[in-house]
Each structure stands twice: as C-alpha cells, then as structure tokens.
Amino acid sequence: MSVFKATLRTSLALGIGILVAFVTIMLIEQISHYFFPLPANIDWGDSTASTQYMSQLPAMALLLVLFAWCSGISLGIVSASWIARRVRGRFALAIGSLIGIGAIANMLMLPHPIWFMSLTAIVLPAVTFGCWWLLNGKKKSNIGGSHE
C-alpha cells in the first residue's frame, strides 16, 4: 500500500472512530433520558436551578452517562482500528482525549457530585488504555483483514 493510501486510510479511520464515539454517546444518553427525563421547565442558564436538578438526580442516571462515555471511547477505538486494519495508539489517545475534554467541559458547565467527577477521572483513562491494550494484544489476529 502506498504511503498516501495508508495516510488516507488512517485519517479516515480516525475521523470515523471519533464520529462513532460521539454518535454512541448521543444514542445512549437519549435512551437514558427515557428513564430519567429532563424537566421541561428548567432554565439551564440559572445556576441555582441546574444545581438543584443535578443534586436530585439518582446515581443511576449519572452512571448511565459514564457508561455512555466509556462505550463511546471503546466503540470509537475499535471502529478506527478496524477501518485502519491496525491498532494505533494515536486512535486511543485522540478519541479518549476528546471524550475526556468533553466530560471536563460538561462538569464545568453543570455541577456534578464529587464522587462522579472522581470516578470519571479514573474510569475514562482506564477504559482508553484498556481498550488500546486489549486490541494491541489482538494484533496477531489481524483486526481488519489482510494488509494490502
């Protein structure tokens, strides 16, 4: 495979992996809104109202958000690796970092419990590294088929 084709495949794989990650998160969070619906009358610009809403959320609602983030990271890395036909550490780093930055932004905009922020700070890097490590161990099984 030429250098240009390899670079194009890697770039496309990363872009699609990022897209898969964000779509996965959006879908799981939409499903979680079915079980834990957002109030229709809340003003998200009012910090008192948003703090009150976040404080009364059950732990399961927050754990579903964390599950969505972890699923997005995992499926994004797997998708990128499958399309590129190889495991790349940069896929894990890019996708895990983007989701991590999104999680930090979310926690800065909305008040989250300390336990959730602490758990997120531990789990997201662990999932990112763990997914990369597991896929790296599968290198010998040739993830996406033959290398051309």
Wavefront OBJ file of the C-alpha trace (Angstrom):
o trace
v 0.000 0.000 0.000
v 1.358 3.408 -0.869
v 2.174 5.948 1.798
v -0.638 8.203 0.560
v -3.226 5.409 0.755
v -2.029 4.418 4.231
v -2.212 8.014 5.460
v -5.647 8.482 3.929
v -6.921 5.244 5.487
v -5.514 6.220 8.895
v -7.038 9.713 8.735
v -10.399 8.373 7.585
v -10.301 5.703 10.295
v -9.659 8.289 12.993
v -12.431 10.579 11.732
v -14.940 7.743 11.600
v -13.806 6.483 15.012
v -14.468 9.931 16.503
v -17.870 10.067 14.782
v -18.765 6.583 16.077
v -17.739 7.627 19.596
v -19.929 10.739 19.621
v -22.934 9.025 17.991
v -22.696 6.194 20.518
v -22.682 8.683 23.393
v -25.638 10.594 21.970
v -27.693 7.421 21.472
v -27.053 6.053 24.964
v -27.759 9.437 26.552
v -31.034 9.689 24.609
v -32.016 6.257 25.906
v -31.130 7.368 29.449
v -33.433 10.394 29.043
v -36.258 7.919 28.565
v -35.626 6.517 32.051
v -34.627 9.843 33.611
v -36.476 12.562 31.655
v -35.264 16.153 31.743
v -37.723 18.613 33.289
v -39.422 20.750 30.652
v -39.380 23.955 32.661
v -35.743 24.128 33.807
v -33.636 27.148 32.864
v -30.123 25.755 32.295
v -28.733 29.288 32.423
v -29.885 29.603 36.041
v -27.097 28.089 38.132
v -29.363 27.603 41.146
v -31.919 25.619 39.140
v -29.307 23.478 37.409
v -27.512 22.815 40.713
v -30.792 21.785 42.318
v -31.644 19.482 39.400
v -28.201 17.845 39.366
v -28.274 17.313 43.146
v -31.539 15.390 43.000
v -30.515 13.078 40.139
v -30.249 9.415 41.146
v -26.802 7.849 40.958
v -28.002 5.519 38.192
v -28.664 8.495 35.892
v -25.074 9.673 36.309
v -23.696 6.153 35.920
v -25.570 5.858 32.605
v -23.757 8.993 31.422
v -20.418 7.465 32.431
v -21.419 4.240 30.659
v -22.189 6.276 27.515
v -18.769 7.943 27.627
v -16.977 4.616 28.139
v -18.980 2.943 25.362
v -18.199 5.814 23.013
v -14.487 5.534 23.708
v -14.482 1.766 23.249
v -16.546 1.646 20.073
v -14.671 4.600 18.601
v -11.283 2.972 19.145
v -12.493 -0.400 17.849
v -14.053 1.224 14.760
v -10.942 3.244 13.959
v -8.713 0.197 14.399
v -10.962 -1.956 12.234
v -11.064 0.581 9.402
v -7.311 1.204 9.552
v -6.726 -2.560 9.778
v -4.288 -1.990 12.608
v -4.236 -0.810 16.193
v -2.802 2.662 16.639
v -2.042 4.245 19.978
v -2.930 7.610 18.495
v -6.511 6.432 17.908
v -6.881 5.672 21.603
v -5.150 8.897 22.593
v -7.223 11.089 20.258
v -10.619 9.522 20.949
v -10.052 9.131 24.697
v -8.770 12.712 24.951
v -11.711 14.183 23.023
v -14.244 12.366 25.175
v -12.279 13.330 28.302
v -12.248 17.007 27.279
v -15.984 16.793 26.612
v -16.530 15.259 30.051
v -14.495 18.019 31.717
v -16.454 20.691 29.826
v -19.710 19.044 30.874
v -18.632 19.014 34.518
v -17.553 22.659 34.361
v -20.911 23.726 32.901
v -23.103 21.639 35.189
v -22.378 20.898 38.843
v -21.701 17.191 39.330
v -21.177 15.309 42.608
v -17.564 14.858 43.677
v -17.892 11.059 43.600
v -18.922 11.201 39.930
v -16.095 13.542 38.928
v -13.567 11.364 40.777
v -14.904 8.166 39.243
v -14.841 9.734 35.770
v -11.225 10.865 36.248
v -10.260 7.256 36.989
v -12.518 5.329 34.620
v -12.143 7.244 31.330
v -8.329 6.945 31.149
v -8.590 3.312 32.290
v -11.097 2.482 29.547
v -8.995 4.298 26.945
v -5.808 2.481 27.921
v -7.600 -0.829 28.489
v -9.249 -0.795 25.079
v -5.962 0.023 23.362
v -4.152 -2.664 25.362
v -6.754 -5.340 24.602
v -6.775 -4.514 20.899
v -2.979 -4.388 20.840
v -2.964 -7.948 22.160
v -5.208 -8.937 19.240
v -2.714 -7.632 16.660
v -1.731 -11.142 15.720
v -5.333 -11.944 14.771
v -5.243 -9.181 12.117
v -8.115 -6.903 13.130
v -9.430 -5.696 9.779
v -8.343 -8.370 7.383
v -5.237 -8.566 5.301
v -2.790 -5.698 4.918
v -2.529 -4.724 1.286
l 1 2 3 4 5 6 7 8 9 10 11 12 13 14 15 16 17 18 19 20 21 22 23 24 25 26 27 28 29 30 31 32 33 34 35 36 37 38 39 40 41 42 43 44 45 46 47 48 49 50 51 52 53 54 55 56 57 58 59 60 61 62 63 64 65 66 67 68 69 70 71 72 73 74 75 76 77 78 79 80 81 82 83 84 85 86 87 88 89 90 91 92 93 94 95 96 97 98 99 100 101 102 103 104 105 106 107 108 109 110 111 112 113 114 115 116 117 118 119 120 121 122 123 124 125 126 127 128 129 130 131 132 133 134 135 136 137 138 139 140 141 142 143 144 145 146 147 148
